[in-house]
Amino acid sequence: MTNTDEALATIRAGFHLSAQRVYLDGNSLGALHDTVRRHLDTVVSRQWGEDLIAGWNKHDWINLPSTVGDRIAQLIGAGPGEVLCCDNLSINLFKGLAAALELNAPRIRIITEAGHFPTDNYIAGGLANLLGPQRCQVEAVEINTLETLDFSNVAVLSLSHVNFRTGTLRNLPEITARAQAQGALVLWDLAHSAGVIEAELNRHHVDMAVGCTYKFLNAGPGSPGFLYIAKRHQSATNPLPGWMGHADRFAFEPNYRPAPGITRFLTGTQSVIAMAAAQAALSVFETVTIKTLRQQSLALTQYLMDQLANNPVTSGIECLTPGEAQRRGSQVSLRLEHGFPISQALIERGVIVDFREPDIIRFGIAPLYNQRADINIAVTTLADILKSGIYREQRFSQRATVT
Ligand SMILES: *Cc1c(COP(=O)(O)O)cnc(C)c1O
């Protein structure tokens, strides 16, 4: 085994994963690592249970958005003081877009992609409704029209680094440079890349970014989001000014004065327990680099595509995820007629994937804990299900609230 294999094997052994199940949904909800479970136990029983209110100082709960944010910064190529871990992705996006419009006034146009994750476009639309058409206009364009788009009157371009449906990785350096050359700001959504792909935000002079910690960062269901604002833009206004972003929180002044730096983008009190989970989950990344994880992820997605192509039952399935490594995120998306019942049959057989309307099954690859054996089982099981036609049974068509 190489050092990398050993490091990954040690990390993998700490995840709570059953031998009866193959987990390929780390792009939706990352798995629980024992470090997180143990730290949560300490935070709940000892820090909160015994220290109560003193915990805010004694355990530095008050600074968690910055300390956890600085740790995330290392994974996405940002500097200290440029990332906050707080709220959720949607709310951070609202803050980022509002700040971008202010910074780039009098420009008022927000460009997003038509195939963006819905919340990203809902939030942009909500901001436009609030500000009115004189101050904000949103246009969702087809991604293939970006290349010829004129950015000369665009305030901010809001895009996903990896598209959640197809798993396509966008050319962040190239798109950022082109939009900025015409004076637009660029905000990247790193929901599907943080923890698996080097975003190198500083190196590529990215203006803003948002992301979540419950996907590839494994911080648990509903764990907080993050917001990156490049140092040069931190004088902007937080559209949701709350006491946590005040220059002197405990002065309880009647008037709002923003804190210096990125702290002004905080709003209300953070969920300490969820942030503690994020802090512990990020510590799992200490012994491995994102570069290594990216290599591992690419090797596994490639292996999955090869296995699908080599199996006569699955070889004809349309794969929406690009074959070229430089355009591939950390998932493989297949388009399948009867995709929903097939995904449910896979889950019943212990291969945990997810389904996205109208006909997409996503196989998420989490390089911290997935391995080739998972992929072998997934492909054999899929082939079995298709061959036997078992997915046609009625029970596989029942939809739960969350897919
Ligand atoms: C998962 C995801 C979200 C989720 O936003 P929340 O505010 O955390 O619910 C948003 N955008 C993208 C691209 C995502 O993949």
Ligand as a Chemical Component Dictionary entry (heavy atoms), coordinates in Angstrom:
data_LIG
# 
_chem_comp.id                   LIG 
_chem_comp.type                 NON-POLYMER 
_chem_comp.pdbx_formal_charge   0 
_chem_comp.three_letter_code    LIG 
# 
loop_
_chem_comp_atom.comp_id 
_chem_comp_atom.atom_id 
_chem_comp_atom.alt_atom_id 
_chem_comp_atom.type_symbol 
_chem_comp_atom.charge 
_chem_comp_atom.model_Cartn_x 
_chem_comp_atom.model_Cartn_y 
_chem_comp_atom.model_Cartn_z 
_chem_comp_atom.pdbx_ordinal 
LIG C1 C1 C 0 -27.241 21.096 -1.849 1  
LIG C2 C2 C 0 -27.288 22.374 -2.594 2  
LIG C3 C3 C 0 -27.916 23.492 -2.058 3  
LIG C4 C4 C 0 -28.632 23.418 -0.734 4  
LIG O1 O1 O 0 -28.791 24.661 -0.118 5  
LIG P1 P1 P 0 -29.174 24.711 1.429  6  
LIG O2 O2 O 0 -29.381 26.138 1.708  7  
LIG O3 O3 O 0 -28.042 24.089 2.196  8  
LIG O4 O4 O 0 -30.408 23.901 1.624  9  
LIG C5 C5 C 0 -27.861 24.663 -2.788 10 
LIG N1 N1 N 0 -27.238 24.734 -3.984 11 
LIG C6 C6 C 0 -26.631 23.656 -4.526 12 
LIG C7 C7 C 0 -25.949 23.758 -5.842 13 
LIG C8 C8 C 0 -26.656 22.445 -3.856 14 
LIG O5 O5 O 0 -26.108 21.370 -4.403 15 
# 
loop_
_chem_comp_bond.comp_id 
_chem_comp_bond.atom_id_1 
_chem_comp_bond.atom_id_2 
_chem_comp_bond.value_order 
_chem_comp_bond.pdbx_ordinal 
LIG C1 C2 SING 1  
LIG C2 C3 SING 2  
LIG C2 C8 DOUB 3  
LIG C3 C4 SING 4  
LIG C3 C5 DOUB 5  
LIG C4 O1 SING 6  
LIG O1 P1 SING 7  
LIG P1 O2 DOUB 8  
LIG P1 O3 SING 9  
LIG P1 O4 SING 10 
LIG C5 N1 SING 11 
LIG N1 C6 DOUB 12 
LIG C6 C7 SING 13 
LIG C6 C8 SING 14 
LIG C8 O5 SING 15 
# 
